[in-house]
Amino acid sequence: MSYLFLFFRGRLQIIHCRLDEGINTYQYAMECQTDWKDLHHLAYWEILWCRVLQRDWKQASVMAQKLLDGNNWSKATYCYMLASFIFEDNNELATDEVVSLYKRVPELKIRLAGKSIPLEKYAIKQCEHFLAQQWLFLPGLELLYLMNGFYILAHDPTKLNATLNIVNNAINDLVFCHQNDLYYIDSYGSGLLLRGVLLHFLHQYDEAHKAFDEIIPLAKRFDGKSFLVPTAIFEKGLIYVGLKQKQKAIECLQKSLNDYKDYQLESRLQFRINAAMQTVKQMDN
């Protein structure tokens, strides 16, 4: 059976949050195709995110290590993922291995066509935060959000609620144990963003808005080039899009697009804004 056919079958299974089925399909695809080993890297990448969705940090680390060892697309990104997954698996302890991996990330950055990879720039900034305070706020789940993984969790309310509980508990721990951290406010903002997105998917719209609204006044307290405020405004816009409140959606999306410049992962967010605007244009007035 064709490797690519199996790959896309696995992708479809994952999109519907049938994670174990997807993993089995990818493993079978690799068994069926042994001539072009580089094609296996596509499966490693997909299995990695399945494991993150399952919060199986140990197996996610295994996939990240395979990519770091064998794939040259962005070793800095793979190294950051590996460090973050081990950190999560170690109950957020800054072991020597974790510290060493985070220190290694900036050394691995590359430029494509003369430009830095946005995800690498994000990873390097996160490493700076970690090395300054020996801790990060749920780095694995933040990566999952950035990869739009919460849309997959949306197919399983049980997993959504479990993830929300993890985020809420982490925010409580942050408030009680990490207020003296150098980047406490950034961590708190990340927690609010994750909480808001999960509440949105659980159709708790008022609570989601509260989380996003708490982020916006903190703009000047976040580390430079933070994506949290424009992303929070964008996520508010998505709630209005889903509720077909066209004017409010347009206001949020345009504000996110026009009022903020030169922040981390800007092109990624602009792409999402433009996609949402296309949806808005198709709404009935």
Buried (B, 14 or more C-beta within 10 A) or exposed (E): EEBEEBBEBBBEBBEEBBBEBBBEBBBBBBEEBEEEEEBBBBBBBBBBBBBBBBBBBEBBBBBBBBBBEEBEEBBBBBBBBBBBBBBBBBEBEBEEEBBEBBBBBBEBBEEEEEEEBEBBBBBBBBBBBBBEBBBBBBBBBBBBBBBEBBEBBBBBEEBBEEBBEBBBEBBEEBEEEBEEBBBBBBBBBBBBBBBBBBBBBBEBBEBBBBBBBBBBEBBEEBBEBBBBBBBBBBBBBBBBBBEEBBEBBBBBBBBBBEEBEEBBBBEBBBEBBEEBBEBBEEEEE
